[in-house]
Amino acid sequence: MDDHKFVEVPPFFVCPISLEIMKDPVTLHTGITYDRDGIEKWLYTKKNNTCPVTKQVLLDIELTPNLTVRRLIQSWCTLNLLTREERLPTPRLPVSKSEILKLLKDLKCPNLQMKSLKRLKAVVLENESNKRLMEAVGGVNYLCYVLNEHDNNMTSSSPPDRKDGDMEGFELVTPSDEAISILYHMNLSQTGLQDLFKTCDFVAMLTHVMQRATNYETRTYAVMLFKSLFEVADVTMSLKTEFFNELAKFLADQMSQKATKAALKLLIHACSTGRNRIRATEATMVQTLVNMLLDSSDKRVSEMVLMALEQLCQCAEGRSELLKHGAGLAVVSKKIFRVSPVASDRAVRIVYSVAKFSGNSSVVAEMLQIGVVGKLCLVLQVDCGSKMKEKAMEVLKMHARVWNNSACIPHTLASSYPS
């Protein structure tokens, strides 16, 4: 290298971002050439939407290979690297906008649909640039067309046989499966998700996908898309019971920790309104959550289940379902001081809601019998949040006349509320 370390590199061979010789020069519509790796990091990792040199806003993010500059760099390297020939590797040609558009249009041709979907999935999985290009050329609308068409076809015919040999393992076999997979892997931008939410009844569409899916991978992608949508869209919308039915089934299956946590986060988002809490309760969501709490050994899952239960217990229907479950109130109180401070706080809130709004004589007697009262007394004695202590004290005061003969009730509290 000593033979050529003072060789001057032509400035137009150097990437304006990395300041190194370009290996795969590409040109933006602004006319400036960059090394592909540098400009892709600028656009996709750092989320910039301007040309680094001209500062122009980029309305078109297609990167065009600059083959002329690449050949010049290749020749220059061959001539000037005296001690070793250092040829640049031949880059894989990127997918062009016209090729993606052709594949998307083929989605409307029944004979080409599956082949096109498989190719589009490969394109999207290849790199971040392809994902953004797919979004920019309207790929989402074409994929929604596939989902709508497949849903209409499934409505008018019987669903596929789940025992079909093609369904084994995780292979995606229907157009709907492939379309959902592509949408998930596109990692849509916030703007793309918001547009998707506005342009079609995507909630109903995804619900139908979950109802008809023949493999758990598709159901998982649908839940992950729901989660992404609800993080950027208006979650105060009223959702149908069918949505919560599918979500309850998904949670009951507990396919993976990641999928379960995504579904719980989705449920917590959805249950921020009273209407949705009632619908979730109608879908036996409380029973599902209690069963999860009985089985769960994961700290974060337990916390999220208790968060969701606390929301559902803010409505009479939710409290009623919790009390109907033989282990409902018991398992909630058992989690106090056994999982985390967050879980303990949510469990006390649930007990408070039940005691205040549903605390009839049988419920109050059950709370004493299964040890809920003892746990509340323990809350007063240990170092924990002041809000949590206040809730526990309120519950004990509410029913002190009933519980005053219990050995676990502090004497000072019992004497304040004589029978």
Salt bridges, closest charged atoms under 4 A:
ASP24 OD2 - ARG36 NE 2.85
ASP37 OD2 - LYS41 NZ 3.41
GLU40 OE2 - ARG36 NH1 3.58
ASP60 OD2 - LYS97 NZ 3.38
GLU85 OE2 - ARG87 NH1 3.85
GLU86 OE1 - ARG84 NH1 2.67
GLU99 OE2 - ARG119 NH2 3.35
ASP106 OD2 - LYS102 NZ 2.90
GLU126 OE1 - ARG92 NH2 3.71
GLU128 OE1 - LYS131 NZ 3.90
GLU128 OE2 - ARG132 NH1 2.63
GLU135 OE1 - ARG132 NH2 2.97
ASP151 OD2 - HIS208 ND1 3.05
ASP151 OD1 - ARG212 NE 3.60
GLU178 OE2 - LYS118 NZ 3.03
GLU178 OE1 - LYS121 NZ 3.05
GLU231 OE2 - LYS227 NZ 3.19
GLU231 OE2 - LYS265 NZ 3.39
GLU246 OE2 - LYS249 NZ 3.49
ASP253 OD2 - ARG219 NH1 2.90
ASP298 OD2 - LYS261 NZ 3.79
GLU303 OE1 - ARG300 NH1 3.05
GLU310 OE1 - ARG346 NH1 2.89
GLU321 OE2 - LYS324 NZ 3.34
ASP345 OD2 - ARG349 NE 2.87
